[in-house]
């Protein structure tokens, strides 16, 4: 208990009673007992008399036994008020008479005691905020978050007022707690809301807010991405059966969670049908219809209008960056795989980004001008979210426009951007960062098109066939489905146990594990958390960076 750290320190001497040492150069006594330490602090009357100026004393030091009885009677209130004064707060404790306030006087005050009371670093109450238990919440934002039937239409679930309708001088009229709910009535409420309007807030709902001082609950981000290289993803790679994915919401939730964290998952046992990829994507939500249609074929064709429709090597890239809103997730179902070669390539762009706190703003133009279509859009290499963390990466060399950097006013910026891009490309092409996997017939890979780079090795189109059926789903569609399922399964008291069955050993990948979730399994709470979150692996969050 050392509120005045800059002036007092506990003596290192081994005494029966702890001593406080005054470091003031002119102090006639160096060591004080706890009781004497409090005696050096100013009284409430002294503080009130000197609240606008420093506290000074010139009375010589006196140590006597006079008024001991009075001092003992006021001991509790004295110590309480002294502690409050030391923290810069005037206590409202019980008043004492003049005899109980008498105490020995010092010829000096400790340096910290000479500071103006009230100029401490303690936080003062902001009139714009209201405290709900241990959370300080802005009154306007708290009023805006009311979900009563008057504020939010029960049928459409849409708000019946605007945030700007809330008066600046809105205030809390009453606040009571009922069954872990905060019940509030308002003064100067939104026009049109009568005195019978009551806002009820479950206190439990505030626990998940990232910043307790606001009402900005960030639902935009899912599970924290776990960046990976080739070694790590081989350890995490999971396969799920088509039946489990299509019939079990619990399995679907785990698949979406895995897509958030690792960026890809494989589905096995997919029926040999061109409609199967639509079934897989529709399980997640609405399919993204593009210039290629609802679904499209990836196979070698004569006079191909896209490099993907050839048998040649296809470098790491992302799809449809020549659009303002590229699709979030891509599905590729392998229908035929008899040609030699053609292994799929994947790399995590979050992993290969150069490790820098500041990332150059590199605007890159992408286009598709063919077959009567002309798409063009400029994306930055790296997109950040509102928290300054990486949201997406845009990198697709095959579809870059003629002038890769359309804004070339400052040559130094161009050189810096090109150097950063070279280092990014070098990391992406490094074999240590690339997962190579040859899709088998009846398998479908689902991956994040705004995070993972994908490509393909050359294959022999004359000696066999390689046929993939593809489609897209927007990131918002996937996120909506994940949030709904998260609300359904995240609160389970007994999370499912992950059961892996080794089904194959593939060159370059290793043992392939088929995943099922045993709903009847009961395992220890701590272990179950680790199982669901990734067997206790360290979560690597996307770094917070600054664009320059």
Helices and strands as residue ranges (DSSP letters): E 8-10, E 19-22, E 31-33, H 34-39, H 44-49, H 68-73, H 75-86, H 98-101, G 111-114, E 129-132, E 135-138, H 139-144, G 163-165, E 171-178, E 181-187, E 198-202, G 203-206, H 230-236, E 239-241, H 242-247, H 249-261, E 264-268, H 276-284, E 295-298, G 307-309, E 314-317, E 329-337, E 344-348, H 349-352, E 358-359, E 363-370, E 373-380, E 382-384, E 390-393, G 397-399, H 411-429, G 431-433, E 434-437, E 444-448, E 452-456, E 466-473, H 475-489, E 497-506, E 510-518, H 525-533, E 546-547
